[in-house]
Amino acid sequence: MTINKNEAFRHEVGCKLREMRKAKRMTQRQIADVIGCSVQNVSSIERGRYTGTRNLLVLASLFGVTVDELLRGEPDHASV
């Protein structure tokens, strides 16, 4: 099975989100309730199968990072 760049990118973002969720000791249900979606949707995001723009904005805010930090994994030094 070949993984294209978009799939690899979504997988990387999903892994970051899972790590952030676990660091805050939150369940997928709690995240789903905060962002207003289903647990299945959160699971799909964490597995790299789906990333909606609205969800990324809300998740970045929830975890106290910028969308840029979430997507690229680098601190946004312009806002510091």
ABEGO torsion letter per residue (X at the ends): XBBBAAAAAAAAAAAAAAAAAAAAGBBAAAAAAAAGBBAAAAAAAAAGABBBAAAAAAAAAAAGBBAAAAAAGBBBAAAX
